[in-house]
Amino acid sequence: MIRLIHNQTVQGAIVVDDIDDGLPNKLYHRLGSTADPKAYVRDGIIGKPKQPCYISRTMAKNGFPLIPGYINLDMTQRVTLSAGKGKIYGLQNNPVAAPLITVVTLGPGGVNPLVASDMIAPTLTLAKLGVAPAPLDLTLTGTTFLSVQPDITTVIITGIGGVVLTSLQILAVGGGVVTATSIVIPAALVPLIQVANTSVQVLANEKLTAVVAVS
């Protein structure tokens, strides 16, 4: 699997017109139709129009600020050829201007090939506040906390001392940790939260965890 990210150096969507079979077929409708079952077909067989892939310039992120648009592609033969010497290669290696797209081939943290399981919904099982006299850091435990760029992992804290923090903000403070299974938010970033009066969710790869009360 690869992810194609719009570099936002041009206005409007970018078309990848030499592939039509790498996207998850049942998530992308032809001409916006949802009534016609044939609207899902993308492979351009006889009698059905070829459906090029478009990378939007921006995309919504669950009510948070827009992020650069992207599409995920399975490594079919056509996608592999396009990435090696076709349209994807050309968009990434523009000879006369800045690259129009960024191609992501590795999973979160820049390791291992990118696979669908890197983008499954995160889970949050525990939100534990430290006990004085130790630092009152907030430690979150769960799974799939790391996001694939350009998505940014975000912690949403509501209730007393509520605040919204991105992984970049957490890592910028000493003691801040963000891994696939643990997030440690330094006390300096959450000075007012209280046990039983505050709850937490984690947003990763455009998906939200269930709400968990701080304990």
N, C-alpha and C positions, 0 to 999 in steps of 0.2 A: 504494500500500500504506500502511496505517496500523497502529500498534501501540497496543493498549489495555492500560494498566497498572493493576493493582489498587492503590489508594492506602492500603489496609490501615486504613481508618477504620471498617470494619465487619468482623465475623467472618464466615467462610465465603466461598463463591464468589459472584460477581456474575453474574447471568444477563442476556444481551442477547437478548431474545426477539422482536425484530422483524426479525432477519436470520437466515439459515441457509445462505448460499451463499458467504461470503467466505473461509472457512478452506480450507486445502489438503485436499481431500476424502480423499486416501488416507493422511493422517496421523492422522485423528481417527475412531475407531470408534464406531458406535452401540452403546450398552449394553455396552460393553467387549468386544464380539464381534470375533473375527478369523477365524472359520470361514465365516461367511455373507458372500458377496461383496456382497450388498445392504446390508450393515452400513455401507458407506462412503457411502451416499446421504444427502445432507443437504438437498436442495432442496425437500422437502415436496410432491412431485407426488402425484397421486391414487394411493391405495393404499399410500403410504409415509409414515410419520409425519414431521412437521416436526421438525428437530433444532436447538433453540436453542443458542447459543454460551455457554459459561461461562468466566469469568476466575477462576482459582483465586487464593486469597489469597497463597499462597507457592508457590515451585517450587524443586526441587533444582537444583544447579549443579555437576554432576560431582564430588560429594563435598565441595564447599566450602559455606560457610554459605548458608542459604536466601536467595533474593532475592524481591522482590514478583512475584506471578504476572502473566502477560501472555499475550495472543494477538495474532497478526498476521493482518490481514484484507486481502484484495485489494479494490480499490475497484470493486466491482460496483455496479449501480444501487441495490440495496437497502442496501448499506453506505453509499453516498453519501447516500441519503435519511435513513438513521438518524443519520449524523453531522451532517447539516444541520438536522434538526428532529425526529428520532425518539429512540429509547432511548439511543443513544450520546451525543447532544447533551444529553439530560436527566441522564445520569450524570456528565457533565463539567461541567454548569452547574446543580448542585443548588440550588434557590432557598431551601431551609430549612436546609441543613447544608453541611458542607465537601464539595467534589467527591469523588465516589466513585472516579473513574478519572482517569488522565492520558492524553491522546491525543497520540501522537508521530507527526508527519507528515514530519519531516526526518531525513535520514541522519546518520551519525556527525559530530560537530562542529557540528551544527545547520545543515548546508548541504545543498542539493539535496533533492528529494523522496525519501522513503524508498522504496527498491526492494529486491527480493530479493537482488541482488548485494551489498548492504551487509552481508549476514549469511552469506555463504559462508564455508567453513572457512578460517582463516588459514594461511599457510605461513611457515615459518622456514627461511632458507637459510644464515644465517651468524650466529655468536655470537663476536664478536671482543673480546678484552680489550686495553686500552691497554698500552703499553710504557713503563716508567720511562725518563727522569724525568717523562714526561707523566703526567697523572692516570690511574689504572688504572680508568677507566670501562669498563663493559661495553656494547658496542653490538650491538644485534640488528637484522638486516636481513631483510625478508620482505614479505608482503602481508596486507592486511585485518586489521591489528592493532587498529583502532578498533572498539569495541563500541557497539551501540545500547542506550541506557538501557532498563531498569535493569541490564542486564548490565555488568560491570566487567572490563576487560581485566586479566589477571593473569599474571605471569611466575613460573614454577615452576623454581627452580634446585636441582638435586640434586647430591650428591657433596660434596666438600670445600667448606666455606663455603656450603652449601645454605641457601636462604631462599625464602619465598614473598612476592612484592611485588605490590600492586595498582597500577594506573596512578595512582591518587590519591596513593599513597605516593611513587611515582617523581617525580611532578610537584611534590610538596611540597618537594623538595630542589633547591638551586641546580644548574643544569646538566641536570636531568632532562627528558627529551623523550619524548613518545609521539605518533607520527603513524601514518598508515595503513601506512607502509613502513619505519619506523625507530623503535626504542626505545633511548634512551640512559639507562643506569642509573648514576648517579654512584658513584664509588669508595667514598664514605662508606656506601653501602647494601650493598656487596658486598666488604668488606675482606679476606675470607679465601679467596675463590675462587682456584682455580689452573687454569692451562692443562692440558688433557688429563686432569684429575681431576674435572672438573665438567661437567655437561650442563644444557641449558635446554629448556623448552617454553613456549609462549605459549598461554593460554586466552583466546579472544575469541568472543563470541556463542555461548557454551556449547560451543564446539568447540576441540579441542586440536591443536596442530601436532605434527609428528614431533619426536623428541628430537634435538637437535644438540649436539655436544661443543663446549666453549669452546676457542677457538684463539687 
